[in-house]
Amino acid sequence: MGLFDIYPIINIRRNHGLEHATIHVLSERVPHLSVVGRSDMGGFTLYGNISTEAVTDAANEALRRLRNGHAELAVHPRCGTILATTGVMTGLASFAAISLDGTRKRFRWGAVPQVIMAATLAAIASQPLGLILQEKFTVTGVPGSLEIVDIKRSQNGQMTIHRVRTRQ
C-alpha cells in the first residue's frame, strides 16, 4: 500500500477515475459533449448542459466497465492534472531559460526566443508526463467497493450541474 492508496486519498482517486470514465461514456453517446468535472471524497460534480438520465446511465455504465477491468477509462486527456503539469513545466522551463542566460539583467529581449522554445518543448513533453502522473497519482481505474448513492441535478443560471454522490 502506497501513500496514494490511503484513505481519504484513495476515495478521491476512485471518484476521479469514475468521473473520467463517466465522461468517456458520455462522449461516446453525446456528440460535441461539453462538460467539466470535479471530484472529491464524496463523489464528483459534472458541469454542463446534459440530461440527468444521460448522466445516470453513463455513470452506471462507467462503473460497470471499471469493475470489468477497463481501467483505461479512468485516464482522460483533458484532465486538470495535465493542465497543471503543463503549467508547472512551462513555468520552470521559462525560468530556466532566463536563468541560464548568464546575464544579470532583469529582462532581456534577446532571451525571448529561448524562453519560447523552452516553454514549447516543455508543453509538448507535459502531455505524456501528465497522463502518467494522472494514472499513477490522481486517478485509479480500480473502483474497489465504490458505489453510486444518488445523482442530483441543479441549475445555476444556464448551467446544469449534476452531483454524483458515492460511497466506498
N, CA, C and O atoms as a DFTB+ gen file, in Angstrom:
672 C
 N C O
     1  1       0.840      -1.178       0.000
     2  2       0.000       0.000       0.000
     3  2       0.885       1.241       0.000
     4  3       1.732       1.399       0.880
     5  1       0.697       2.114      -0.972
     6  2       1.488       3.321      -1.084
     7  2       0.775       4.528      -0.493
     8  3      -0.371       4.436      -0.055
     9  1       1.465       5.650      -0.487
    10  2       0.926       6.895       0.038
    11  2      -0.386       7.275      -0.634
    12  3      -1.286       7.805       0.019
    13  1      -0.503       7.010      -1.931
    14  2      -1.686       7.421      -2.671
    15  2      -2.800       6.382      -2.603
    16  3      -3.802       6.505      -3.306
    17  1      -2.635       5.355      -1.760
    18  2      -3.657       4.332      -1.576
    19  2      -4.267       4.382      -0.172
    20  3      -4.957       3.447       0.232
    21  1      -4.021       5.458       0.572
    22  2      -4.584       5.563       1.907
    23  2      -5.850       6.406       1.881
    24  3      -6.024       7.290       1.043
    25  1      -6.720       6.100       2.826
    26  2      -7.926       6.891       2.987
    27  2      -7.499       8.253       3.495
    28  3      -6.633       8.279       4.369
    29  1      -8.009       9.383       3.045
    30  2      -9.079       9.599       2.086
    31  2      -8.620       9.734       0.634
    32  3      -9.444       9.910      -0.263
    33  1      -7.318       9.654       0.402
    34  2      -6.788       9.858      -0.954
    35  2      -7.347       8.830      -1.931
    36  3      -7.698       9.188      -3.055
    37  1      -7.437       7.566      -1.532
    38  2      -7.942       6.547      -2.448
    39  2      -9.392       6.825      -2.825
    40  3      -9.807       6.537      -3.948
    41  1     -10.173       7.388      -1.887
    42  2     -11.562       7.732      -2.211
    43  2     -11.619       8.779      -3.325
    44  3     -12.408       8.663      -4.263
    45  1     -10.784       9.785      -3.208
    46  2     -10.750      10.832      -4.234
    47  2     -10.276      10.250      -5.562
    48  3     -10.842      10.561      -6.610
    49  1      -9.246       9.412      -5.527
    50  2      -8.735       8.804      -6.759
    51  2      -9.793       7.929      -7.428
    52  3      -9.912       7.944      -8.653
    53  1     -10.557       7.172      -6.654
    54  2     -11.624       6.334      -7.224
    55  2     -12.728       7.195      -7.827
    56  3     -13.200       6.928      -8.932
    57  1     -13.137       8.232      -7.095
    58  2     -14.171       9.120      -7.627
    59  2     -13.688       9.853      -8.873
    60  3     -14.451      10.048      -9.819
    61  1     -12.423      10.257      -8.871
    62  2     -11.846      10.931     -10.037
    63  2     -11.822       9.978     -11.239
    64  3     -12.129      10.380     -12.362
    65  1     -11.459       8.726     -10.997
    66  2     -11.479       7.726     -12.068
    67  2     -12.878       7.485     -12.594
    68  3     -13.073       7.371     -13.804
    69  1     -13.865       7.406     -11.695
    70  2     -15.254       7.227     -12.127
    71  2     -15.750       8.456     -12.882
    72  3     -16.492       8.331     -13.856
    73  1     -15.347       9.627     -12.440
    74  2     -15.707      10.863     -13.162
    75  2     -15.204      10.791     -14.603
    76  3     -15.960      11.039     -15.542
    77  1     -13.930      10.453     -14.774
    78  2     -13.361      10.363     -16.122
    79  2     -14.049       9.284     -16.945
    80  3     -14.363       9.499     -18.116
    81  1     -14.283       8.125     -16.340
    82  2     -14.953       7.036     -17.066
    83  2     -16.350       7.468     -17.486
    84  3     -16.795       7.137     -18.585
    85  1     -17.047       8.202     -16.623
    86  2     -18.384       8.707     -16.959
    87  2     -18.304       9.666     -18.138
    88  3     -19.136       9.608     -19.043
    89  1     -17.317      10.540     -18.133
    90  2     -17.156      11.482     -19.248
    91  2     -16.808      10.742     -20.533
    92  3     -17.284      11.121     -21.603
    93  1     -15.990       9.699     -20.453
    94  2     -15.695       8.886     -21.641
    95  2     -16.982       8.279     -22.205
    96  3     -17.217       8.336     -23.412
    97  1     -17.811       7.701     -21.340
    98  2     -19.061       7.082     -21.793
    99  2     -19.994       8.142     -22.370
   100  3     -20.600       7.929     -23.420
   101  1     -20.113       9.284     -21.691
   102  2     -20.940      10.369     -22.227
   103  2     -20.447      10.823     -23.598
   104  3     -21.246      11.092     -24.495
   105  1     -19.124      10.908     -23.755
   106  2     -18.542      11.334     -25.039
   107  2     -18.884      10.366     -26.168
   108  3     -19.040      10.781     -27.316
   109  1     -19.001       9.082     -25.848
   110  2     -19.403       8.091     -26.850
   111  2     -20.847       8.301     -27.298
   112  3     -21.200       7.995     -28.437
   113  1     -21.670       8.820     -26.409
   114  2     -23.115       8.904     -26.644
   115  2     -23.626      10.277     -27.037
   116  3     -24.672      10.387     -27.677
   117  1     -22.903      11.326     -26.665
   118  2     -23.375      12.697     -26.884
   119  2     -22.400      13.412     -27.817
   120  3     -21.272      13.715     -27.430
   121  1     -22.840      13.681     -29.049
   122  2     -21.952      14.397     -29.974
   123  2     -21.603      15.792     -29.442
   124  3     -22.462      16.479     -28.889
   125  1     -20.364      16.202     -29.606
   126  2     -19.889      17.541     -29.217
   127  2     -20.122      17.816     -27.729
   128  3     -20.500      18.925     -27.353
   129  1     -19.900      16.832     -26.906
   130  2     -20.078      16.966     -25.464
   131  2     -19.194      18.074     -24.917
   132  3     -18.010      18.158     -25.243
   133  1     -19.777      18.919     -24.086
   134  2     -19.033      19.974     -23.401
   135  2     -19.384      19.874     -21.925
   136  3     -20.446      20.321     -21.494
   137  1     -18.480      19.281     -21.159
   138  2     -18.729      19.066     -19.737
   139  2     -17.412      19.174     -18.981
   140  3     -16.351      18.827     -19.499
   141  1     -17.497      19.656     -17.759
   142  2     -16.344      19.775     -16.880
   143  2     -16.686      19.037     -15.598
   144  3     -17.829      19.075     -15.144
   145  1     -15.702      18.364     -15.012
   146  2     -15.948      17.634     -13.777
   147  2     -14.996      18.030     -12.675
   148  3     -13.915      18.566     -12.920
   149  1     -15.429      17.748     -11.430
   150  2     -14.601      17.988     -10.254
   151  2     -14.921      16.894      -9.246
   152  3     -16.082      16.665      -8.907
   153  1     -13.883      16.227      -8.774
   154  2     -14.055      15.102      -7.851
   155  2     -13.625      15.468      -6.445
   156  3     -12.809      16.365      -6.238
   157  1     -14.194      14.751      -5.480
   158  2     -13.814      14.914      -4.080
   159  2     -14.075      13.592      -3.362
   160  3     -14.375      12.587      -4.008
   161  1     -13.964      13.581      -2.047
   162  2     -14.134      12.338      -1.287
   163  2     -15.534      11.752      -1.396
   164  3     -15.699      10.535      -1.316
   165  1     -16.539      12.594      -1.576
   166  2     -17.915      12.129      -1.568
   167  2     -18.515      11.843      -2.921
   168  3     -19.684      11.468      -3.006
   169  1     -17.740      12.010      -3.996
   170  2     -18.264      11.763      -5.340
   171  2     -17.646      12.711      -6.344
   172  3     -16.467      13.055      -6.262
   173  1     -18.476      13.131      -7.304
   174  2     -17.997      14.107      -8.282
   175  2     -19.161      14.933      -8.796
   176  3     -20.325      14.547      -8.688
   177  1     -18.809      16.088      -9.363
   178  2     -19.791      17.014      -9.906
   179  2     -19.477      17.245     -11.369
   180  3     -18.325      17.469     -11.741
   181  1     -20.520      17.190     -12.206
   182  2     -20.380      17.486     -13.624
   183  2     -21.107      18.786     -13.934
   184  3     -22.252      18.981     -13.526
   185  1     -20.436      19.670     -14.656
   186  2     -20.993      20.946     -15.063
   187  2     -21.142      20.929     -16.576
   188  3     -20.147      20.841     -17.295
   189  1     -22.355      21.012     -17.058
   190  2     -22.596      21.016     -18.491
   191  2     -24.052      20.721     -18.773
   192  3     -24.725      20.064     -17.979
   193  1     -24.531      21.196     -19.882
   194  2     -25.938      21.028     -20.241
   195  2     -26.174      19.638     -20.811
   196  3     -26.057      19.401     -22.013
   197  1     -26.510      18.730     -19.906
   198  2     -26.737      17.337     -20.269
   199  2     -27.855      16.812     -19.373
   200  3     -28.015      17.266     -18.240
   201  1     -28.615      15.868     -19.879
   202  2     -29.760      15.367     -19.123
   203  2     -29.325      14.496     -17.946
   204  3     -28.274      13.857     -17.979
   205  1     -30.150      14.487     -16.917
   206  2     -29.891      13.655     -15.745
   207  2     -29.918      12.185     -16.127
   208  3     -29.136      11.390     -15.605
   209  1     -30.810      11.820     -17.031
   210  2     -30.879      10.429     -17.497
   211  2     -29.568      10.016     -18.160
   212  3     -29.069       8.916     -17.927
   213  1     -29.014      10.902     -18.986
   214  2     -27.749      10.590     -19.661
   215  2     -26.614      10.440     -18.642
   216  3     -25.789       9.535     -18.766
   217  1     -26.568      11.318     -17.642
   218  2     -25.523      11.227     -16.614
   219  2     -25.688       9.944     -15.815
   220  3     -24.710       9.241     -15.558
   221  1     -26.916       9.633     -15.421
   222  2     -27.185       8.426     -14.631
   223  2     -26.784       7.175     -15.396
   224  3     -26.094       6.309     -14.858
   225  1     -27.213       7.077     -16.652
   226  2     -26.872       5.907     -17.469
   227  2     -25.360       5.794     -17.670
   228  3     -24.792       4.706     -17.572
   229  1     -24.715       6.927     -17.952
   230  2     -23.270       6.913     -18.209
   231  2     -22.483       6.558     -16.948
   232  3     -21.526       5.786     -17.020
   233  1     -22.870       7.106     -15.800
   234  2     -22.153       6.809     -14.555
   235  2     -22.276       5.332     -14.198
   236  3     -21.294       4.709     -13.794
   237  1     -23.464       4.772     -14.342
   238  2     -23.653       3.346     -14.047
   239  2     -22.879       2.464     -15.030
   240  3     -22.277       1.466     -14.635
   241  1     -22.900       2.842     -16.314
   242  2     -22.141       2.087     -17.320
   243  2     -20.642       2.202     -17.060
   244  3     -19.909       1.222     -17.197
   245  1     -20.186       3.396     -16.686
   246  2     -18.767       3.609     -16.397
   247  2     -18.315       2.739     -15.226
   248  3     -17.258       2.111     -15.287
   249  1     -19.109       2.703     -14.170
   250  2     -18.753       1.883     -13.013
   251  2     -18.735       0.403     -13.391
   252  3     -17.861      -0.344     -12.950
   253  1     -19.694      -0.014     -14.203
   254  2     -19.724      -1.413     -14.658
   255  2     -18.466      -1.743     -15.451
   256  3     -17.849      -2.786     -15.234
   257  1     -18.085      -0.861     -16.364
   258  2     -16.881      -1.101     -17.186
   259  2     -15.612      -1.121     -16.337
   260  3     -14.735      -1.960     -16.547
   261  1     -15.513      -0.197     -15.376
   262  2     -14.345      -0.199     -14.497
   263  2     -14.265      -1.513     -13.722
   264  3     -13.188      -2.093     -13.586
   265  1     -15.388      -1.974     -13.223
   266  2     -15.414      -3.252     -12.486
   267  2     -15.029      -4.429     -13.387
   268  3     -14.507      -5.435     -12.908
   269  1     -15.286      -4.300     -14.683
   270  2     -14.947      -5.364     -15.638
   271  2     -13.536      -5.215     -16.197
   272  3     -13.193      -5.859     -17.188
   273  1     -12.720      -4.375     -15.572
   274  2     -11.311      -4.301     -15.939
   275  2     -10.921      -3.242     -16.939
   276  3      -9.786      -3.250     -17.417
   277  1     -11.815      -2.325     -17.279
   278  2     -11.495      -1.274     -18.251
   279  2     -10.914      -0.047     -17.538
   280  3     -11.456       1.055     -17.617
   281  1      -9.805      -0.271     -16.847
   282  2      -9.170       0.780     -16.047
   283  2      -8.708       1.966     -16.893
   284  3      -8.547       3.068     -16.371
   285  1      -8.495       1.754     -18.189
   286  2      -8.045       2.844     -19.064
   287  2      -9.061       3.984     -19.135
   288  3      -8.703       5.112     -19.473
   289  1     -10.321       3.696     -18.819
   290  2     -11.354       4.734     -18.836
   291  2     -11.135       5.789     -17.754
   292  3     -11.678       6.890     -17.844
   293  1     -10.347       5.463     -16.740
   294  2     -10.105       6.399     -15.639
   295  2      -9.156       7.527     -16.032
   296  3      -9.106       8.553     -15.354
   297  1      -8.414       7.355     -17.101
   298  2      -7.461       8.373     -17.552
   299  2      -8.104       9.164     -18.684
   300  3      -8.626       8.590     -19.639
   301  1      -8.061      10.498     -18.564
   302  2      -8.677      11.347     -19.593
   303  2      -7.684      12.398     -20.076
   304  3      -7.018      13.038     -19.261
   305  1      -7.575      12.586     -21.392
   306  2      -6.567      13.513     -21.932
   307  2      -6.828      14.989     -21.635
   308  3      -5.937      15.817     -21.827
   309  1      -8.025      15.333     -21.172
   310  2      -8.301      16.740     -20.860
   311  2      -8.435      16.972     -19.347
   312  3      -9.125      17.893     -18.911
   313  1      -7.778      16.140     -18.572
   314  2      -7.817      16.248     -17.107
   315  2      -7.018      17.467     -16.641
   316  3      -6.047      17.873     -17.280
   317  1      -7.443      18.033     -15.526
   318  2      -6.726      19.154     -14.934
   319  2      -5.312      18.803     -14.513
   320  3      -4.462      19.686     -14.398
   321  1      -5.047      17.514     -14.279
   322  2      -3.686      17.087     -13.940
   323  2      -2.725      17.442     -15.069
   324  3      -1.597      17.865     -14.818
   325  1      -3.170      17.269     -16.308
   326  2      -2.324      17.595     -17.462
   327  2      -2.151      19.107     -17.573
   328  3      -1.061      19.588     -17.884
   329  1      -3.209      19.848     -17.323
   330  2      -3.122      21.307     -17.348
   331  2      -2.133      21.801     -16.287
   332  3      -1.302      22.666     -16.562
   333  1      -2.229      21.249     -15.084
   334  2      -1.309      21.643     -14.012
   335  2       0.126      21.260     -14.355
   336  3       1.050      22.042     -14.129
   337  1       0.317      20.054     -14.902
   338  2       1.647      19.608     -15.308
   339  2       2.225      20.545     -16.365
   340  3       3.401      20.904     -16.311
   341  1       1.398      20.934     -17.317
   342  2       1.846      21.848     -18.373
   343  2       2.230      23.196     -17.785
   344  3       3.253      23.768     -18.163
   345  1       1.430      23.705     -16.874
   346  2       1.744      24.988     -16.245
   347  2       3.054      24.962     -15.490
   348  3       3.876      25.867     -15.632
   349  1       3.252      23.926     -14.685
   350  2       4.484      23.812     -13.907
   351  2       5.690      23.651     -14.833
   352  3       6.707      24.323     -14.661
   353  1       5.568      22.765     -15.804
   354  2       6.723      22.509     -16.688
   355  2       7.082      23.709     -17.548
   356  3       8.263      24.015     -17.712
   357  1       6.085      24.398     -18.102
   358  2       6.403      25.563     -18.936
   359  2       6.950      26.701     -18.086
   360  3       7.850      27.425     -18.514
   361  1       6.406      26.858     -16.882
   362  2       6.932      27.889     -15.987
   363  2       8.378      27.629     -15.608
   364  3       9.214      28.530     -15.665
   365  1       8.673      26.383     -15.217
   366  2      10.050      26.033     -14.851
   367  2      10.998      26.134     -16.045
   368  3      12.129      26.600     -15.912
   369  1      10.528      25.695     -17.203
   370  2      11.376      25.773     -18.403
   371  2      11.671      27.226     -18.766
   372  3      12.796      27.558     -19.140
   373  1      10.672      28.085     -18.657
   374  2      10.869      29.506     -18.952
   375  2      11.840      30.127     -17.964
   376  3      12.732      30.883     -18.348
   377  1      11.660      29.803     -16.684
   378  2      12.561      30.316     -15.655
   379  2      13.990      29.841     -15.906
   380  3      14.942      30.615     -15.795
   381  1      14.127      28.568     -16.243
   382  2      15.465      28.022     -16.502
   383  2      16.105      28.709     -17.707
   384  3      17.295      29.024     -17.682
   385  1      15.323      28.941     -18.759
   386  2      15.874      29.590     -19.957
   387  2      16.363      31.000     -19.646
   388  3      17.396      31.434     -20.156
   389  1      15.624      31.702     -18.818
   390  2      16.043      33.063     -18.441
   391  2      17.254      33.000     -17.500
   392  3      18.211      33.758     -17.652
   393  1      17.194      32.087     -16.533
   394  2      18.271      31.990     -15.531
   395  2      19.583      31.531     -16.138
   396  3      20.648      31.998     -15.734
   397  1      19.524      30.636     -17.086
   398  2      20.741      30.106     -17.688
   399  2      21.309      31.029     -18.748
   400  3      22.345      30.735     -19.345
   401  1      20.646      32.129     -18.981
   402  2      21.051      33.096     -19.979
   403  2      22.424      33.688     -19.652
   404  3      23.165      34.047     -20.567
   405  1      22.777      33.797     -18.377
   406  2      24.111      34.264     -17.989
   407  2      24.208      35.749     -17.741
   408  3      25.235      36.220     -17.252
   409  1      23.184      36.496     -18.059
   410  2      23.235      37.944     -17.803
   411  2      22.612      38.241     -16.446
   412  3      21.886      37.413     -15.896
   413  1      22.889      39.390     -15.922
   414  2      22.355      39.802     -14.614
   415  2      21.159      40.746     -14.786
   416  3      20.604      41.221     -13.795
   417  1      20.766      41.016     -16.005
   418  2      19.669      41.948     -16.245
   419  2      18.344      41.295     -15.852
   420  3      18.198      40.074     -15.918
   421  1      17.383      42.121     -15.444
   422  2      16.066      41.602     -15.041
   423  2      15.319      41.042     -16.248
   424  3      14.674      40.000     -16.138
   425  1      15.389      41.683     -17.346
   426  2      14.702      41.208     -18.543
   427  2      15.549      41.556     -19.748
   428  3      16.104      42.651     -19.839
   429  1      15.643      40.624     -20.660
   430  2      16.432      40.833     -21.865
   431  2      15.638      40.293     -23.043
   432  3      15.323      39.104     -23.089
   433  1      15.319      41.144     -23.979
   434  2      14.530      40.743     -25.146
   435  2      15.206      39.623     -25.924
   436  3      14.528      38.814     -26.556
   437  1      16.513      39.567     -25.886
   438  2      17.232      38.525     -26.609
   439  2      16.963      37.123     -26.079
   440  3      17.188      36.140     -26.785
   441  1      16.481      37.021     -24.839
   442  2      16.188      35.712     -24.243
   443  2      14.812      35.187     -24.640
   444  3      14.506      34.018     -24.405
   445  1      13.983      36.035     -25.239
   446  2      12.607      35.629     -25.573
   447  2      12.564      34.388     -26.475
   448  3      11.764      33.494     -26.200
   449  1      13.369      34.283     -27.526
   450  2      13.299      33.061     -28.345
   451  2      13.639      31.791     -27.563
   452  3      13.007      30.753     -27.760
   453  1      14.635      31.869     -26.676
   454  2      14.981      30.697     -25.869
   455  2      13.849      30.344     -24.905
   456  3      13.563      29.168     -24.681
   457  1      13.215      31.357     -24.341
   458  2      12.096      31.126     -23.420
   459  2      10.933      30.481     -24.163
   460  3      10.318      29.541     -23.660
   461  1      10.633      30.979     -25.345
   462  2       9.530      30.414     -26.140
   463  2       9.849      28.967     -26.518
   464  3       8.980      28.098     -26.437
   465  1      11.069      28.712     -26.923
   466  2      11.461      27.346     -27.290
   467  2      11.381      26.423     -26.081
   468  3      10.850      25.317     -26.179
   469  1      11.898      26.866     -24.954
   470  2      11.876      26.044     -23.737
   471  2      10.441      25.763     -23.301
   472  3      10.116      24.632     -22.938
   473  1       9.584      26.778     -23.335
   474  2       8.183      26.598     -22.937
   475  2       7.446      25.677     -23.906
   476  3       6.629      24.858     -23.486
   477  1       7.729      25.808     -25.185
   478  2       7.082      24.950     -26.187
   479  2       7.485      23.496     -26.007
   480  3       6.632      22.608     -26.022
   481  1       8.773      23.246     -25.837
   482  2       9.237      21.872     -25.617
   483  2       8.656      21.292     -24.320
   484  3       8.285      20.119     -24.269
   485  1       8.583      22.117     -23.286
   486  2       8.001      21.662     -22.021
   487  2       6.520      21.341     -22.192
   488  3       6.032      20.359     -21.633
   489  1       5.803      22.156     -22.956
   490  2       4.371      21.901     -23.191
   491  2       4.168      20.594     -23.959
   492  3       3.231      19.847     -23.679
   493  1       5.035      20.322     -24.914
   494  2       4.941      19.070     -25.680
   495  2       5.220      17.873     -24.774
   496  3       4.510      16.870     -24.832
   497  1       6.245      17.977     -23.944
   498  2       6.604      16.875     -23.046
   499  2       5.584      16.688     -21.931
   500  3       5.457      15.589     -21.389
   501  1       4.864      17.736     -21.584
   502  2       3.947      17.655     -20.444
   503  2       2.725      16.790     -20.719
   504  3       2.150      16.244     -19.778
   505  1       2.309      16.646     -21.967
   506  2       1.128      15.811     -22.266
   507  2       1.356      14.356     -21.849
   508  3       0.571      13.835     -21.056
   509  1       2.382      13.686     -22.341
   510  2       2.572      12.299     -21.898
   511  2       2.937      12.205     -20.405
   512  3       2.526      11.262     -19.728
   513  1       3.697      13.168     -19.900
   514  2       4.039      13.144     -18.482
   515  2       2.782      13.334     -17.634
   516  3       2.608      12.657     -16.621
   517  1       1.911      14.248     -18.044
   518  2       0.662      14.479     -17.324
   519  2      -0.224      13.256     -17.292
   520  3      -0.866      12.980     -16.278
   521  1      -0.269      12.514     -18.394
   522  2      -1.049      11.267     -18.420
   523  2      -0.484      10.244     -17.436
   524  3      -1.231       9.549     -16.748
   525  1       0.846      10.162     -17.380
   526  2       1.495       9.233     -16.444
   527  2       1.216       9.655     -14.998
   528  3       0.877       8.819     -14.161
   529  1       1.359      10.940     -14.708
   530  2       1.100      11.429     -13.352
   531  2      -0.355      11.196     -12.970
   532  3      -0.660      10.810     -11.842
   533  1      -1.243      11.433     -13.919
   534  2      -2.668      11.203     -13.676
   535  2      -2.922       9.745     -13.305
   536  3      -3.584       9.453     -12.309
   537  1      -2.389       8.837     -14.115
   538  2      -2.614       7.407     -13.895
   539  2      -2.008       6.927     -12.576
   540  3      -2.602       6.107     -11.876
   541  1      -0.829       7.439     -12.243
   542  2      -0.121       6.963     -11.045
   543  2      -0.587       7.620      -9.756
   544  3      -0.527       7.001      -8.693
   545  1      -1.056       8.877      -9.832
   546  2      -1.296       9.622      -8.603
   547  2      -2.695      10.202      -8.426
   548  3      -3.178      10.250      -7.294
   549  1      -3.367      10.644      -9.480
   550  2      -4.624      11.375      -9.258
   551  2      -5.883      10.577      -9.569
   552  3      -6.972      10.991      -9.173
   553  1      -5.775       9.458     -10.257
   554  2      -6.942       8.607     -10.521
   555  2      -6.571       7.151     -10.278
   556  3      -5.397       6.790     -10.208
   557  1      -7.609       6.325     -10.150
   558  2      -7.424       4.884     -10.210
   559  2      -8.588       4.300     -10.994
   560  3      -9.727       4.751     -10.872
   561  1      -8.289       3.307     -11.787
   562  2      -9.308       2.605     -12.559
   563  2      -9.820       1.371     -11.849
   564  3     -10.554       0.573     -12.431
   565  1      -9.436       1.212     -10.594
   566  2      -9.889       0.080      -9.781
   567  2     -10.884       0.638      -8.772
   568  3     -10.473       1.254      -7.788
   569  1     -12.186       0.437      -8.989
   570  2     -13.183       1.082      -8.144
   571  2     -13.333       0.497      -6.744
   572  3     -13.934       1.128      -5.875
   573  1     -12.793      -0.702      -6.514
   574  2     -12.931      -1.309      -5.192
   575  2     -14.395      -1.435      -4.811
   576  3     -15.195      -1.956      -5.589
   577  1     -14.754      -0.967      -3.631
   578  2     -16.131      -1.073      -3.146
   579  2     -16.979       0.150      -3.497
   580  3     -18.076       0.319      -2.964
   581  1     -16.475       0.999      -4.391
   582  2     -17.186       2.214      -4.786
   583  2     -18.571       1.889      -5.321
   584  3     -18.735       0.972      -6.125
   585  1     -19.564       2.643      -4.874
   586  2     -20.908       2.517      -5.435
   587  2     -21.542       3.895      -5.529
   588  3     -21.211       4.800      -4.763
   589  1     -22.450       4.040      -6.469
   590  2     -23.160       5.299      -6.675
   591  2     -24.359       5.320      -5.734
   592  3     -25.177       4.400      -5.740
   593  1     -24.459       6.366      -4.933
   594  2     -25.559       6.510      -3.978
   595  2     -26.746       7.197      -4.640
   596  3     -27.867       6.691      -4.608
   597  1     -26.485       8.362      -5.242
   598  2     -27.546       9.076      -5.952
   599  2     -26.934      10.124      -6.869
   600  3     -25.744      10.434      -6.800
   601  1     -27.792      10.656      -7.728
   602  2     -27.381      11.701      -8.665
   603  2     -28.436      12.792      -8.597
   604  3     -29.613      12.542      -8.861
   605  1     -28.018      14.000      -8.244
   606  2     -28.927      15.138      -8.092
   607  2     -28.586      16.201      -9.123
   608  3     -27.418      16.491      -9.380
   609  1     -29.616      16.766      -9.698
   610  2     -29.471      17.829     -10.693
   611  2     -29.832      19.164     -10.059
   612  3     -30.766      19.258      -9.263
   613  1     -29.071      20.201     -10.428
   614  2     -29.415      21.568     -10.018
   615  2     -29.079      22.511     -11.170
   616  3     -28.404      22.127     -12.125
   617  1     -29.550      23.725     -11.068
   618  2     -29.298      24.751     -12.087
   619  2     -28.646      25.946     -11.434
   620  3     -28.995      26.325     -10.316
   621  1     -27.703      26.534     -12.131
   622  2     -27.099      27.799     -11.730
   623  2     -27.145      28.677     -12.972
   624  3     -26.221      28.674     -13.786
   625  1     -28.219      29.419     -13.105
   626  2     -28.441      30.189     -14.328
   627  2     -28.639      29.233     -15.491
   628  3     -29.527      28.381     -15.451
   629  1     -27.829      29.364     -16.516
   630  2     -27.906      28.494     -17.690
   631  2     -27.158      27.174     -17.510
   632  3     -27.301      26.260     -18.321
   633  1     -26.363      27.077     -16.447
   634  2     -25.516      25.899     -16.250
   635  2     -26.260      24.794     -15.505
   636  3     -26.834      25.017     -14.439
   637  1     -26.237      23.597     -16.093
   638  2     -26.786      22.413     -15.436
   639  2     -25.662      21.732     -14.664
   640  3     -24.561      21.536     -15.178
   641  1     -25.965      21.379     -13.426
   642  2     -24.973      20.765     -12.545
   643  2     -25.530      19.436     -12.051
   644  3     -26.671      19.361     -11.597
   645  1     -24.715      18.390     -12.144
   646  2     -25.085      17.079     -11.605
   647  2     -24.087      16.686     -10.539
   648  3     -22.880      16.659     -10.779
   649  1     -24.599      16.382      -9.363
   650  2     -23.772      15.892      -8.261
   651  2     -23.969      14.384      -8.173
   652  3     -25.077      13.910      -7.924
   653  1     -22.899      13.638      -8.376
   654  2     -22.927      12.174      -8.275
   655  2     -22.302      11.823      -6.937
   656  3     -21.089      11.932      -6.763
   657  1     -23.138      11.398      -5.987
   658  2     -22.639      11.006      -4.675
   659  2     -22.300       9.524      -4.681
   660  3     -23.027       8.700      -5.237
   661  1     -21.176       9.207      -4.046
   662  2     -20.722       7.819      -3.984
   663  2     -20.431       7.453      -2.536
   664  3     -20.366       8.317      -1.661
   665  1     -20.259       6.168      -2.302
   666  2     -19.755       5.683      -1.015
   667  2     -18.839       4.521      -1.300
   668  3     -18.914       3.863      -2.338
   669  1     -17.954       4.291      -0.316
   670  2     -16.953       3.252      -0.507
   671  2     -16.922       2.311       0.684
   672  3     -16.135       1.365       0.704
